[in-house]
Amino acid sequence: MIGGEAYRAKLLTDDALDTAISAYLADPSKPVVVEVGKGRLDVAATVLANAYSTEVLAREGATGPQQRNAVKTAVLLAPVG
């Protein structure tokens, strides 16, 4: 299962997703893990594994909404383990 499937199945809630994104963006060096049913997602690992998200977050001048969407994209495309 990937994050997007868990989101559609309501195993990953809007609140949990928003909290994880905010925590990651506040300090990317701190571990942020999202519980998804019996699985977990490491937000930093999902961002690093996603080329689009890595590029957006490294881009100078990327807006807050662009950064949030980049992290959200990474989480929704990541496999839940």
Buried (B, 14 or more C-beta within 10 A) or exposed (E): BBBBBBBEEEBBEEEBBEEBBEBBBEEBEEEBEBEBEEBEBBBBBBBBBBEEBBEBBEEEEBEEEEBBBBBBBBBBBBEBE
